[in-house]
Amino acid sequence: MRNILILGIVSALLALLAMGSAPAFAQDAPAAGGGPTTYDFEDDLVTGDLVRPDGELLNVRRRGARTSLIRVREHFIPEMLKSVENL
């Protein structure tokens, strides 16, 4: 078990050393003109179609505002006491 622990530590150290010794690559120097790069597409013909769904657009009315069907029973406790009295 001790050998496995030492092997893990050594492999972790080797991985850290390998990452630290990787060379860093710099970007190429800009062109001598230093101006913006332009591309010329004059001879290329670009064609295309407008992609739309085949169906029609449907307008749907929103539902009207509805009140909740859940009501708070204001006289719940007195009703409960009346039902217990009859037992």
PDB file with SEQRES, HELIX, SHEET and CRYST1 records, atoms N, CA, C and O in Angstrom:
SEQRES   1 A   87  MET ARG ASN ILE LEU ILE LEU GLY ILE VAL SER ALA LEU          
SEQRES   2 A   87  LEU ALA LEU LEU ALA MET GLY SER ALA PRO ALA PHE ALA          
SEQRES   3 A   87  GLN ASP ALA PRO ALA ALA GLY GLY GLY PRO THR THR TYR          
SEQRES   4 A   87  ASP PHE GLU ASP ASP LEU VAL THR GLY ASP LEU VAL ARG          
SEQRES   5 A   87  PRO ASP GLY GLU LEU LEU ASN VAL ARG ARG ARG GLY ALA          
SEQRES   6 A   87  ARG THR SER LEU ILE ARG VAL ARG GLU HIS PHE ILE PRO          
SEQRES   7 A   87  GLU MET LEU LYS SER VAL GLU ASN LEU                          
HELIX    1 AA1 ARG A    2  GLY A   20  1                                  19    
HELIX    2 AA2 PHE A   76  GLU A   85  1                                  10    
CRYST1    1.000    1.000    1.000  90.00  90.00  90.00 P 1           1          
ATOM      1  N   MET A   1       0.818  -1.176   0.000  1.00  0.00           N  
ATOM      2  CA  MET A   1       0.000   0.000   0.000  1.00  0.00           C  
ATOM      3  C   MET A   1       0.867   1.246   0.000  1.00  0.00           C  
ATOM      4  O   MET A   1       0.529   2.243  -0.637  1.00  0.00           O  
ATOM      5  N   ARG A   2       1.961   1.193   0.698  1.00  0.00           N  
ATOM      6  CA  ARG A   2       2.881   2.323   0.739  1.00  0.00           C  
ATOM      7  C   ARG A   2       3.494   2.548  -0.633  1.00  0.00           C  
ATOM      8  O   ARG A   2       3.726   3.690  -1.029  1.00  0.00           O  
ATOM      9  N   ASN A   3       3.761   1.456  -1.373  1.00  0.00           N  
ATOM     10  CA  ASN A   3       4.334   1.583  -2.714  1.00  0.00           C  
ATOM     11  C   ASN A   3       3.353   2.261  -3.668  1.00  0.00           C  
ATOM     12  O   ASN A   3       3.759   3.038  -4.532  1.00  0.00           O  
ATOM     13  N   ILE A   4       2.068   1.968  -3.512  1.00  0.00           N  
ATOM     14  CA  ILE A   4       1.067   2.587  -4.377  1.00  0.00           C  
ATOM     15  C   ILE A   4       0.998   4.089  -4.107  1.00  0.00           C  
ATOM     16  O   ILE A   4       0.871   4.881  -5.041  1.00  0.00           O  
ATOM     17  N   LEU A   5       1.082   4.482  -2.846  1.00  0.00           N  
ATOM     18  CA  LEU A   5       1.060   5.888  -2.476  1.00  0.00           C  
ATOM     19  C   LEU A   5       2.272   6.617  -3.048  1.00  0.00           C  
ATOM     20  O   LEU A   5       2.136   7.713  -3.591  1.00  0.00           O  
ATOM     21  N   ILE A   6       3.435   6.027  -2.931  1.00  0.00           N  
ATOM     22  CA  ILE A   6       4.651   6.640  -3.465  1.00  0.00           C  
ATOM     23  C   ILE A   6       4.574   6.724  -4.990  1.00  0.00           C  
ATOM     24  O   ILE A   6       4.986   7.726  -5.573  1.00  0.00           O  
ATOM     25  N   LEU A   7       4.054   5.687  -5.637  1.00  0.00           N  
ATOM     26  CA  LEU A   7       3.913   5.684  -7.079  1.00  0.00           C  
ATOM     27  C   LEU A   7       2.956   6.790  -7.533  1.00  0.00           C  
ATOM     28  O   LEU A   7       3.203   7.436  -8.551  1.00  0.00           O  
ATOM     29  N   GLY A   8       1.875   7.014  -6.794  1.00  0.00           N  
ATOM     30  CA  GLY A   8       0.930   8.085  -7.120  1.00  0.00           C  
ATOM     31  C   GLY A   8       1.553   9.456  -6.985  1.00  0.00           C  
ATOM     32  O   GLY A   8       1.331  10.331  -7.823  1.00  0.00           O  
ATOM     33  N   ILE A   9       2.332   9.647  -5.934  1.00  0.00           N  
ATOM     34  CA  ILE A   9       2.984  10.944  -5.721  1.00  0.00           C  
ATOM     35  C   ILE A   9       4.008  11.205  -6.809  1.00  0.00           C  
ATOM     36  O   ILE A   9       4.096  12.322  -7.319  1.00  0.00           O  
ATOM     37  N   VAL A  10       4.781  10.197  -7.171  1.00  0.00           N  
ATOM     38  CA  VAL A  10       5.803  10.352  -8.209  1.00  0.00           C  
ATOM     39  C   VAL A  10       5.147  10.655  -9.555  1.00  0.00           C  
ATOM     40  O   VAL A  10       5.622  11.516 -10.295  1.00  0.00           O  
ATOM     41  N   SER A  11       4.062   9.954  -9.874  1.00  0.00           N  
ATOM     42  CA  SER A  11       3.398  10.213 -11.159  1.00  0.00           C  
ATOM     43  C   SER A  11       2.798  11.613 -11.188  1.00  0.00           C  
ATOM     44  O   SER A  11       2.801  12.256 -12.238  1.00  0.00           O  
ATOM     45  N   ALA A  12       2.284  12.101 -10.064  1.00  0.00           N  
ATOM     46  CA  ALA A  12       1.740  13.459 -10.010  1.00  0.00           C  
ATOM     47  C   ALA A  12       2.840  14.490 -10.209  1.00  0.00           C  
ATOM     48  O   ALA A  12       2.647  15.476 -10.920  1.00  0.00           O  
ATOM     49  N   LEU A  13       3.979  14.269  -9.593  1.00  0.00           N  
ATOM     50  CA  LEU A  13       5.110  15.182  -9.771  1.00  0.00           C  
ATOM     51  C   LEU A  13       5.602  15.186 -11.211  1.00  0.00           C  
ATOM     52  O   LEU A  13       5.916  16.245 -11.754  1.00  0.00           O  
ATOM     53  N   LEU A  14       5.672  14.024 -11.830  1.00  0.00           N  
ATOM     54  CA  LEU A  14       6.099  13.955 -13.231  1.00  0.00           C  
ATOM     55  C   LEU A  14       5.110  14.668 -14.144  1.00  0.00           C  
ATOM     56  O   LEU A  14       5.515  15.316 -15.109  1.00  0.00           O  
ATOM     57  N   ALA A  15       3.829  14.557 -13.851  1.00  0.00           N  
ATOM     58  CA  ALA A  15       2.821  15.249 -14.657  1.00  0.00           C  
ATOM     59  C   ALA A  15       2.967  16.760 -14.518  1.00  0.00           C  
ATOM     60  O   ALA A  15       2.856  17.486 -15.506  1.00  0.00           O  
ATOM     61  N   LEU A  16       3.219  17.243 -13.286  1.00  0.00           N  
ATOM     62  CA  LEU A  16       3.418  18.680 -13.083  1.00  0.00           C  
ATOM     63  C   LEU A  16       4.668  19.170 -13.800  1.00  0.00           C  
ATOM     64  O   LEU A  16       4.657  20.256 -14.380  1.00  0.00           O  
ATOM     65  N   LEU A  17       5.732  18.398 -13.770  1.00  0.00           N  
ATOM     66  CA  LEU A  17       6.949  18.786 -14.469  1.00  0.00           C  
ATOM     67  C   LEU A  17       6.738  18.805 -15.977  1.00  0.00           C  
ATOM     68  O   LEU A  17       7.260  19.683 -16.665  1.00  0.00           O  
ATOM     69  N   ALA A  18       5.986  17.853 -16.493  1.00  0.00           N  
ATOM     70  CA  ALA A  18       5.742  17.800 -17.932  1.00  0.00           C  
ATOM     71  C   ALA A  18       4.916  19.005 -18.384  1.00  0.00           C  
ATOM     72  O   ALA A  18       5.158  19.552 -19.460  1.00  0.00           O  
ATOM     73  N   MET A  19       3.949  19.419 -17.572  1.00  0.00           N  
ATOM     74  CA  MET A  19       3.125  20.578 -17.943  1.00  0.00           C  
ATOM     75  C   MET A  19       3.937  21.867 -17.844  1.00  0.00           C  
ATOM     76  O   MET A  19       3.751  22.776 -18.654  1.00  0.00           O  
ATOM     77  N   GLY A  20       4.805  21.954 -16.897  1.00  0.00           N  
ATOM     78  CA  GLY A  20       5.593  23.167 -16.710  1.00  0.00           C  
ATOM     79  C   GLY A  20       6.678  23.331 -17.756  1.00  0.00           C  
ATOM     80  O   GLY A  20       7.103  24.457 -18.015  1.00  0.00           O  
ATOM     81  N   SER A  21       7.137  22.262 -18.361  1.00  0.00           N  
ATOM     82  CA  SER A  21       8.220  22.369 -19.321  1.00  0.00           C  
ATOM     83  C   SER A  21       7.728  22.425 -20.758  1.00  0.00           C  
ATOM     84  O   SER A  21       8.541  22.369 -21.681  1.00  0.00           O  
ATOM     85  N   ALA A  22       6.417  22.535 -20.978  1.00  0.00           N  
ATOM     86  CA  ALA A  22       5.894  22.614 -22.340  1.00  0.00           C  
ATOM     87  C   ALA A  22       6.262  23.963 -22.937  1.00  0.00           C  
ATOM     88  O   ALA A  22       6.142  24.988 -22.265  1.00  0.00           O  
ATOM     89  N   PRO A  23       6.711  23.980 -24.198  1.00  0.00           N  
ATOM     90  CA  PRO A  23       7.095  25.260 -24.813  1.00  0.00           C  
ATOM     91  C   PRO A  23       5.867  26.117 -25.104  1.00  0.00           C  
ATOM     92  O   PRO A  23       4.794  25.594 -25.405  1.00  0.00           O  
ATOM     93  N   ALA A  24       6.027  27.409 -25.014  1.00  0.00           N  
ATOM     94  CA  ALA A  24       4.948  28.338 -25.320  1.00  0.00           C  
ATOM     95  C   ALA A  24       5.151  28.842 -26.737  1.00  0.00           C  
ATOM     96  O   ALA A  24       6.255  29.241 -27.107  1.00  0.00           O  
ATOM     97  N   PHE A  25       4.093  28.824 -27.527  1.00  0.00           N  
ATOM     98  CA  PHE A  25       4.183  29.268 -28.904  1.00  0.00           C  
ATOM     99  C   PHE A  25       3.588  30.668 -29.016  1.00  0.00           C  
ATOM    100  O   PHE A  25       2.468  30.921 -28.574  1.00  0.00           O  
ATOM    101  N   ALA A  26       4.350  31.556 -29.607  1.00  0.00           N  
ATOM    102  CA  ALA A  26       3.886  32.925 -29.785  1.00  0.00           C  
ATOM    103  C   ALA A  26       3.176  33.051 -31.127  1.00  0.00           C  
ATOM    104  O   ALA A  26       3.385  32.237 -32.027  1.00  0.00           O  
ATOM    105  N   GLN A  27       2.343  34.067 -31.255  1.00  0.00           N  
ATOM    106  CA  GLN A  27       1.687  34.313 -32.523  1.00  0.00           C  
ATOM    107  C   GLN A  27       2.682  34.907 -33.504  1.00  0.00           C  
ATOM    108  O   GLN A  27       3.691  35.495 -33.115  1.00  0.00           O  
ATOM    109  N   ASP A  28       2.373  34.738 -34.794  1.00  0.00           N  
ATOM    110  CA  ASP A  28       3.233  35.312 -35.821  1.00  0.00           C  
ATOM    111  C   ASP A  28       3.162  36.832 -35.754  1.00  0.00           C  
ATOM    112  O   ASP A  28       2.157  37.406 -35.336  1.00  0.00           O  
ATOM    113  N   ALA A  29       4.241  37.465 -36.173  1.00  0.00           N  
ATOM    114  CA  ALA A  29       4.286  38.924 -36.190  1.00  0.00           C  
ATOM    115  C   ALA A  29       3.315  39.440 -37.252  1.00  0.00           C  
ATOM    116  O   ALA A  29       3.121  38.777 -38.271  1.00  0.00           O  
ATOM    117  N   PRO A  30       2.707  40.594 -37.041  1.00  0.00           N  
ATOM    118  CA  PRO A  30       1.786  41.134 -38.036  1.00  0.00           C  
ATOM    119  C   PRO A  30       2.522  41.476 -39.331  1.00  0.00           C  
ATOM    120  O   PRO A  30       3.742  41.635 -39.356  1.00  0.00           O  
ATOM    121  N   ALA A  31       1.738  41.583 -40.402  1.00  0.00           N  
ATOM    122  CA  ALA A  31       2.322  41.882 -41.704  1.00  0.00           C  
ATOM    123  C   ALA A  31       2.984  43.258 -41.678  1.00  0.00           C  
ATOM    124  O   ALA A  31       2.724  44.071 -40.790  1.00  0.00           O  
ATOM    125  N   ALA A  32       3.841  43.503 -42.665  1.00  0.00           N  
ATOM    126  CA  ALA A  32       4.598  44.749 -42.700  1.00  0.00           C  
ATOM    127  C   ALA A  32       3.684  45.961 -42.815  1.00  0.00           C  
ATOM    128  O   ALA A  32       3.979  47.015 -42.252  1.00  0.00           O  
ATOM    129  N   GLY A  33       2.548  45.818 -43.558  1.00  0.00           N  
ATOM    130  CA  GLY A  33       1.644  46.954 -43.737  1.00  0.00           C  
ATOM    131  C   GLY A  33       0.909  47.300 -42.458  1.00  0.00           C  
ATOM    132  O   GLY A  33       0.666  48.474 -42.180  1.00  0.00           O  
ATOM    133  N   GLY A  34       0.555  46.300 -41.684  1.00  0.00           N  
ATOM    134  CA  GLY A  34      -0.114  46.522 -40.418  1.00  0.00           C  
ATOM    135  C   GLY A  34      -1.566  46.936 -40.565  1.00  0.00           C  
ATOM    136  O   GLY A  34      -2.216  47.209 -39.556  1.00  0.00           O  
ATOM    137  N   GLY A  35      -2.109  46.997 -41.786  1.00  0.00           N  
ATOM    138  CA  GLY A  35      -3.495  47.416 -41.995  1.00  0.00           C  
ATOM    139  C   GLY A  35      -4.440  46.232 -41.891  1.00  0.00           C  
ATOM    140  O   GLY A  35      -4.004  45.104 -41.663  1.00  0.00           O  
ATOM    141  N   PRO A  36      -5.718  46.481 -42.056  1.00  0.00           N  
ATOM    142  CA  PRO A  36      -6.702  45.410 -41.974  1.00  0.00           C  
ATOM    143  C   PRO A  36      -6.601  44.464 -43.169  1.00  0.00           C  
ATOM    144  O   PRO A  36      -6.199  44.873 -44.259  1.00  0.00           O  
ATOM    145  N   THR A  37      -6.959  43.227 -42.965  1.00  0.00           N  
ATOM    146  CA  THR A  37      -6.959  42.236 -44.033  1.00  0.00           C  
ATOM    147  C   THR A  37      -8.292  42.285 -44.753  1.00  0.00           C  
ATOM    148  O   THR A  37      -9.339  42.296 -44.106  1.00  0.00           O  
ATOM    149  N   THR A  38      -8.276  42.315 -46.072  1.00  0.00           N  
ATOM    150  CA  THR A  38      -9.510  42.350 -46.848  1.00  0.00           C  
ATOM    151  C   THR A  38      -9.586  41.126 -47.734  1.00  0.00           C  
ATOM    152  O   THR A  38      -8.565  40.605 -48.183  1.00  0.00           O  
ATOM    153  N   TYR A  39     -10.814  40.664 -47.986  1.00  0.00           N  
ATOM    154  CA  TYR A  39     -11.066  39.531 -48.863  1.00  0.00           C  
ATOM    155  C   TYR A  39     -11.986  39.992 -49.984  1.00  0.00           C  
ATOM    156  O   TYR A  39     -12.938  40.734 -49.742  1.00  0.00           O  
ATOM    157  N   ASP A  40     -11.707  39.554 -51.210  1.00  0.00           N  
ATOM    158  CA  ASP A  40     -12.482  39.966 -52.370  1.00  0.00           C  
ATOM    159  C   ASP A  40     -13.343  38.801 -52.843  1.00  0.00           C  
ATOM    160  O   ASP A  40     -12.815  37.755 -53.220  1.00  0.00           O  
ATOM    161  N   PHE A  41     -14.678  38.974 -52.827  1.00  0.00           N  
ATOM    162  CA  PHE A  41     -15.610  37.937 -53.254  1.00  0.00           C  
ATOM    163  C   PHE A  41     -16.420  38.389 -54.465  1.00  0.00           C  
ATOM    164  O   PHE A  41     -17.556  37.941 -54.625  1.00  0.00           O  
ATOM    165  N   GLU A  42     -15.897  39.239 -55.306  1.00  0.00           N  
ATOM    166  CA  GLU A  42     -16.657  39.796 -56.422  1.00  0.00           C  
ATOM    167  C   GLU A  42     -17.111  38.740 -57.420  1.00  0.00           C  
ATOM    168  O   GLU A  42     -18.224  38.852 -57.935  1.00  0.00           O  
ATOM    169  N   ASP A  43     -16.326  37.739 -57.715  1.00  0.00           N  
ATOM    170  CA  ASP A  43     -16.652  36.753 -58.736  1.00  0.00           C  
ATOM    171  C   ASP A  43     -17.541  35.625 -58.226  1.00  0.00           C  
ATOM    172  O   ASP A  43     -18.024  34.826 -59.027  1.00  0.00           O  
ATOM    173  N   ASP A  44     -17.767  35.538 -56.935  1.00  0.00           N  
ATOM    174  CA  ASP A  44     -18.572  34.457 -56.388  1.00  0.00           C  
ATOM    175  C   ASP A  44     -20.050  34.823 -56.429  1.00  0.00           C  
ATOM    176  O   ASP A  44     -20.436  35.925 -56.039  1.00  0.00           O  
ATOM    177  N   LEU A  45     -20.877  33.891 -56.906  1.00  0.00           N  
ATOM    178  CA  LEU A  45     -22.320  34.086 -56.955  1.00  0.00           C  
ATOM    179  C   LEU A  45     -22.944  33.363 -55.778  1.00  0.00           C  
ATOM    180  O   LEU A  45     -22.773  32.153 -55.625  1.00  0.00           O  
ATOM    181  N   VAL A  46     -23.658  34.091 -54.953  1.00  0.00           N  
ATOM    182  CA  VAL A  46     -24.300  33.515 -53.784  1.00  0.00           C  
ATOM    183  C   VAL A  46     -25.801  33.523 -54.038  1.00  0.00           C  
ATOM    184  O   VAL A  46     -26.397  34.586 -54.210  1.00  0.00           O  
ATOM    185  N   THR A  47     -26.421  32.333 -54.061  1.00  0.00           N  
ATOM    186  CA  THR A  47     -27.859  32.229 -54.262  1.00  0.00           C  
ATOM    187  C   THR A  47     -28.467  31.517 -53.071  1.00  0.00           C  
ATOM    188  O   THR A  47     -27.802  30.747 -52.378  1.00  0.00           O  
ATOM    189  N   GLY A  48     -29.729  31.786 -52.846  1.00  0.00           N  
ATOM    190  CA  GLY A  48     -30.399  31.126 -51.733  1.00  0.00           C  
ATOM    191  C   GLY A  48     -31.867  31.448 -51.736  1.00  0.00           C  
ATOM    192  O   GLY A  48     -32.312  32.348 -52.447  1.00  0.00           O  
ATOM    193  N   ASP A  49     -32.621  30.722 -50.949  1.00  0.00           N  
ATOM    194  CA  ASP A  49     -34.049  30.929 -50.814  1.00  0.00           C  
ATOM    195  C   ASP A  49     -34.366  31.247 -49.366  1.00  0.00           C  
ATOM    196  O   ASP A  49     -33.630  30.886 -48.448  1.00  0.00           O  
ATOM    197  N   LEU A  50     -35.476  31.931 -49.194  1.00  0.00           N  
ATOM    198  CA  LEU A  50     -35.958  32.217 -47.852  1.00  0.00           C  
ATOM    199  C   LEU A  50     -36.675  30.970 -47.335  1.00  0.00           C  
ATOM    200  O   LEU A  50     -37.607  30.481 -47.973  1.00  0.00           O  
ATOM    201  N   VAL A  51     -36.254  30.468 -46.209  1.00  0.00           N  
ATOM    202  CA  VAL A  51     -36.823  29.242 -45.658  1.00  0.00           C  
ATOM    203  C   VAL A  51     -37.947  29.614 -44.688  1.00  0.00           C  
ATOM    204  O   VAL A  51     -37.729  30.308 -43.695  1.00  0.00           O  
ATOM    205  N   ARG A  52     -39.159  29.132 -45.004  1.00  0.00           N  
ATOM    206  CA  ARG A  52     -40.322  29.382 -44.162  1.00  0.00           C  
ATOM    207  C   ARG A  52     -41.081  28.082 -43.981  1.00  0.00           C  
ATOM    208  O   ARG A  52     -40.910  27.154 -44.771  1.00  0.00           O  
ATOM    209  N   PRO A  53     -41.913  27.997 -42.958  1.00  0.00           N  
ATOM    210  CA  PRO A  53     -42.755  26.813 -42.816  1.00  0.00           C  
ATOM    211  C   PRO A  53     -43.802  26.773 -43.935  1.00  0.00           C  
ATOM    212  O   PRO A  53     -44.184  27.811 -44.474  1.00  0.00           O  
ATOM    213  N   ASP A  54     -44.257  25.572 -44.274  1.00  0.00           N  
ATOM    214  CA  ASP A  54     -45.227  25.417 -45.348  1.00  0.00           C  
ATOM    215  C   ASP A  54     -46.637  25.814 -44.921  1.00  0.00           C  
ATOM    216  O   ASP A  54     -47.448  26.178 -45.773  1.00  0.00           O  
ATOM    217  N   GLY A  55     -46.945  25.755 -43.660  1.00  0.00           N  
ATOM    218  CA  GLY A  55     -48.304  26.021 -43.176  1.00  0.00           C  
ATOM    219  C   GLY A  55     -48.580  27.499 -43.028  1.00  0.00           C  
ATOM    220  O   GLY A  55     -47.744  28.350 -43.334  1.00  0.00           O  
ATOM    221  N   GLU A  56     -49.764  27.774 -42.554  1.00  0.00           N  
ATOM    222  CA  GLU A  56     -50.188  29.147 -42.319  1.00  0.00           C  
ATOM    223  C   GLU A  56     -49.951  29.522 -40.861  1.00  0.00           C  
ATOM    224  O   GLU A  56     -49.881  28.652 -39.993  1.00  0.00           O  
ATOM    225  N   LEU A  57     -49.831  30.796 -40.601  1.00  0.00           N  
ATOM    226  CA  LEU A  57     -49.653  31.298 -39.250  1.00  0.00           C  
ATOM    227  C   LEU A  57     -51.022  31.418 -38.589  1.00  0.00           C  
ATOM    228  O   LEU A  57     -51.926  32.042 -39.144  1.00  0.00           O  
ATOM    229  N   LEU A  58     -51.174  30.837 -37.433  1.00  0.00           N  
ATOM    230  CA  LEU A  58     -52.442  30.868 -36.717  1.00  0.00           C  
ATOM    231  C   LEU A  58     -52.347  31.830 -35.544  1.00  0.00           C  
ATOM    232  O   LEU A  58     -51.385  31.806 -34.776  1.00  0.00           O  
ATOM    233  N   ASN A  59     -53.349  32.665 -35.422  1.00  0.00           N  
ATOM    234  CA  ASN A  59     -53.442  33.551 -34.266  1.00  0.00           C  
ATOM    235  C   ASN A  59     -54.459  32.956 -33.312  1.00  0.00           C  
ATOM    236  O   ASN A  59     -55.598  32.695 -33.700  1.00  0.00           O  
ATOM    237  N   VAL A  60     -54.060  32.740 -32.068  1.00  0.00           N  
ATOM    238  CA  VAL A  60     -54.928  32.116 -31.081  1.00  0.00           C  
ATOM    239  C   VAL A  60     -55.217  33.136 -29.990  1.00  0.00           C  
ATOM    240  O   VAL A  60     -54.314  33.781 -29.457  1.00  0.00           O  
ATOM    241  N   ARG A  61     -56.511  33.263 -29.671  1.00  0.00           N  
ATOM    242  CA  ARG A  61     -56.876  34.182 -28.604  1.00  0.00           C  
ATOM    243  C   ARG A  61     -56.501  33.597 -27.252  1.00  0.00           C  
ATOM    244  O   ARG A  61     -56.543  32.384 -27.048  1.00  0.00           O  
ATOM    245  N   ARG A  62     -56.143  34.459 -26.358  1.00  0.00           N  
ATOM    246  CA  ARG A  62     -55.844  34.010 -24.996  1.00  0.00           C  
ATOM    247  C   ARG A  62     -57.135  33.685 -24.279  1.00  0.00           C  
ATOM    248  O   ARG A  62     -58.181  34.265 -24.570  1.00  0.00           O  
ATOM    249  N   ARG A  63     -57.060  32.769 -23.353  1.00  0.00           N  
ATOM    250  CA  ARG A  63     -58.221  32.431 -22.529  1.00  0.00           C  
ATOM    251  C   ARG A  63     -58.542  33.593 -21.607  1.00  0.00           C  
ATOM    252  O   ARG A  63     -57.664  34.355 -21.203  1.00  0.00           O  
ATOM    253  N   GLY A  64     -59.808  33.707 -21.289  1.00  0.00           N  
ATOM    254  CA  GLY A  64     -60.228  34.763 -20.380  1.00  0.00           C  
ATOM    255  C   GLY A  64     -59.771  34.479 -18.959  1.00  0.00           C  
ATOM    256  O   GLY A  64     -59.430  33.347 -18.615  1.00  0.00           O  
ATOM    257  N   ALA A  65     -59.769  35.503 -18.158  1.00  0.00           N  
ATOM    258  CA  ALA A  65     -59.369  35.339 -16.757  1.00  0.00           C  
ATOM    259  C   ALA A  65     -60.450  34.555 -16.026  1.00  0.00           C  
ATOM    260  O   ALA A  65     -61.633  34.880 -16.126  1.00  0.00           O  
ATOM    261  N   ARG A  66     -60.054  33.548 -15.310  1.00  0.00           N  
ATOM    262  CA  ARG A  66     -61.000  32.710 -14.563  1.00  0.00           C  
ATOM    263  C   ARG A  66     -60.689  32.788 -13.079  1.00  0.00           C  
ATOM    264  O   ARG A  66     -59.536  32.921 -12.670  1.00  0.00           O  
ATOM    265  N   THR A  67     -61.737  32.703 -12.291  1.00  0.00           N  
ATOM    266  CA  THR A  67     -61.530  32.699 -10.847  1.00  0.00           C  
ATOM    267  C   THR A  67     -61.249  31.274 -10.391  1.00  0.00           C  
ATOM    268  O   THR A  67     -61.649  30.307 -11.040  1.00  0.00           O  
ATOM    269  N   SER A  68     -60.575  31.165  -9.297  1.00  0.00           N  
ATOM    270  CA  SER A  68     -60.232  29.862  -8.759  1.00  0.00           C  
ATOM    271  C   SER A  68     -61.470  29.168  -8.199  1.00  0.00           C  
ATOM    272  O   SER A  68     -62.330  29.812  -7.597  1.00  0.00           O  
ATOM    273  N   LEU A  69     -61.557  27.881  -8.396  1.00  0.00           N  
ATOM    274  CA  LEU A  69     -62.678  27.106  -7.864  1.00  0.00           C  
ATOM    275  C   LEU A  69     -62.431  26.647  -6.428  1.00  0.00           C  
ATOM    276  O   LEU A  69     -63.321  26.083  -5.792  1.00  0.00           O  
ATOM    277  N   ILE A  70     -61.250  26.884  -5.929  1.00  0.00           N  
ATOM    278  CA  ILE A  70     -60.923  26.496  -4.554  1.00  0.00           C  
ATOM    279  C   ILE A  70     -61.363  27.611  -3.621  1.00  0.00           C  
ATOM    280  O   ILE A  70     -60.935  28.757  -3.754  1.00  0.00           O  
ATOM    281  N   ARG A  71     -62.217  27.264  -2.684  1.00  0.00           N  
ATOM    282  CA  ARG A  71     -62.732  28.238  -1.719  1.00  0.00           C  
ATOM    283  C   ARG A  71     -62.286  27.853  -0.312  1.00  0.00           C  
ATOM    284  O   ARG A  71     -62.228  26.673   0.034  1.00  0.00           O  
ATOM    285  N   VAL A  72     -61.973  28.861   0.487  1.00  0.00           N  
ATOM    286  CA  VAL A  72     -61.614  28.630   1.880  1.00  0.00           C  
ATOM    287  C   VAL A  72     -62.901  28.508   2.679  1.00  0.00           C  
ATOM    288  O   VAL A  72     -63.772  29.375   2.609  1.00  0.00           O  
ATOM    289  N   ARG A  73     -63.012  27.436   3.431  1.00  0.00           N  
ATOM    290  CA  ARG A  73     -64.211  27.224   4.253  1.00  0.00           C  
ATOM    291  C   ARG A  73     -64.067  28.034   5.535  1.00  0.00           C  
ATOM    292  O   ARG A  73     -63.258  27.718   6.408  1.00  0.00           O  
ATOM    293  N   GLU A  74     -64.867  29.078   5.622  1.00  0.00           N  
ATOM    294  CA  GLU A  74     -64.761  29.996   6.766  1.00  0.00           C  
ATOM    295  C   GLU A  74     -65.322  29.387   8.046  1.00  0.00           C  
ATOM    296  O   GLU A  74     -64.866  29.716   9.140  1.00  0.00           O  
ATOM    297  N   HIS A  75     -66.309  28.498   7.916  1.00  0.00           N  
ATOM    298  CA  HIS A  75     -66.972  27.937   9.097  1.00  0.00           C  
ATOM    299  C   HIS A  75     -66.583  26.471   9.289  1.00  0.00           C  
ATOM    300  O   HIS A  75     -67.415  25.660   9.695  1.00  0.00           O  
ATOM    301  N   PHE A  76     -65.350  26.133   9.005  1.00  0.00           N  
ATOM    302  CA  PHE A  76     -64.933  24.742   9.056  1.00  0.00           C  
ATOM    303  C   PHE A  76     -64.957  24.200  10.491  1.00  0.00           C  
ATOM    304  O   PHE A  76     -65.496  23.122  10.739  1.00  0.00           O  
ATOM    305  N   ILE A  77     -64.386  24.930  11.411  1.00  0.00           N  
ATOM    306  CA  ILE A  77     -64.295  24.441  12.800  1.00  0.00           C  
ATOM    307  C   ILE A  77     -65.685  24.294  13.429  1.00  0.00           C  
ATOM    308  O   ILE A  77     -65.946  23.265  14.052  1.00  0.00           O  
ATOM    309  N   PRO A  78     -66.585  25.266  13.296  1.00  0.00           N  
ATOM    310  CA  PRO A  78     -67.931  25.047  13.864  1.00  0.00           C  
ATOM    311  C   PRO A  78     -68.654  23.865  13.212  1.00  0.00           C  
ATOM    312  O   PRO A  78     -69.353  23.123  13.903  1.00  0.00           O  
ATOM    313  N   GLU A  79     -68.500  23.674  11.905  1.00  0.00           N  
ATOM    314  CA  GLU A  79     -69.124  22.526  11.241  1.00  0.00           C  
ATOM    315  C   GLU A  79     -68.546  21.220  11.761  1.00  0.00           C  
ATOM    316  O   GLU A  79     -69.277  20.247  11.943  1.00  0.00           O  
ATOM    317  N   MET A  80     -67.251  21.189  12.000  1.00  0.00           N  
ATOM    318  CA  MET A  80     -66.601  19.992  12.515  1.00  0.00           C  
ATOM    319  C   MET A  80     -67.119  19.672  13.922  1.00  0.00           C  
ATOM    320  O   MET A  80     -67.363  18.508  14.240  1.00  0.00           O  
ATOM    321  N   LEU A  81     -67.285  20.691  14.758  1.00  0.00           N  
ATOM    322  CA  LEU A  81     -67.800  20.475  16.113  1.00  0.00           C  
ATOM    323  C   LEU A  81     -69.237  19.966  16.088  1.00  0.00           C  
ATOM    324  O   LEU A  81     -69.602  19.138  16.923  1.00  0.00           O  
ATOM    325  N   LYS A  82     -70.068  20.438  15.149  1.00  0.00           N  
ATOM    326  CA  LYS A  82     -71.443  19.957  15.035  1.00  0.00           C  
ATOM    327  C   LYS A  82     -71.470  18.506  14.627  1.00  0.00           C  
ATOM    328  O   LYS A  82     -72.316  17.746  15.100  1.00  0.00           O  
ATOM    329  N   SER A  83     -70.560  18.103  13.756  1.00  0.00           N  
ATOM    330  CA  SER A  83     -70.551  16.688  13.317  1.00  0.00           C  
ATOM    331  C   SER A  83     -70.112  15.776  14.451  1.00  0.00           C  
ATOM    332  O   SER A  83     -70.539  14.623  14.501  1.00  0.00           O  
ATOM    333  N   VAL A  84     -69.278  16.251  15.355  1.00  0.00           N  
ATOM    334  CA  VAL A  84     -68.815  15.439  16.475  1.00  0.00           C  
ATOM    335  C   VAL A  84     -69.927  15.329  17.529  1.00  0.00           C  
ATOM    336  O   VAL A  84     -70.019  14.305  18.205  1.00  0.00           O  
ATOM    337  N   GLU A  85     -70.750  16.332  17.680  1.00  0.00           N  
ATOM    338  CA  GLU A  85     -71.825  16.312  18.678  1.00  0.00           C  
ATOM    339  C   GLU A  85     -72.838  15.226  18.370  1.00  0.00           C  
ATOM    340  O   GLU A  85     -73.444  14.668  19.286  1.00  0.00           O  
ATOM    341  N   ASN A  86     -73.028  14.921  17.112  1.00  0.00           N  
ATOM    342  CA  ASN A  86     -74.043  13.923  16.735  1.00  0.00           C  
ATOM    343  C   ASN A  86     -73.564  12.484  16.948  1.00  0.00           C  
ATOM    344  O   ASN A  86     -74.364  11.559  16.812  1.00  0.00           O  
ATOM    345  N   LEU A  87     -72.328  12.271  17.265  1.00  0.00           N  
ATOM    346  CA  LEU A  87     -71.830  10.914  17.472  1.00  0.00           C  
ATOM    347  C   LEU A  87     -72.186  10.436  18.807  1.00  0.00           C  
ATOM    348  O   LEU A  87     -71.852   9.308  19.169  1.00  0.00           O  
TER     349      LEU A  87                                                      
END                                                                             
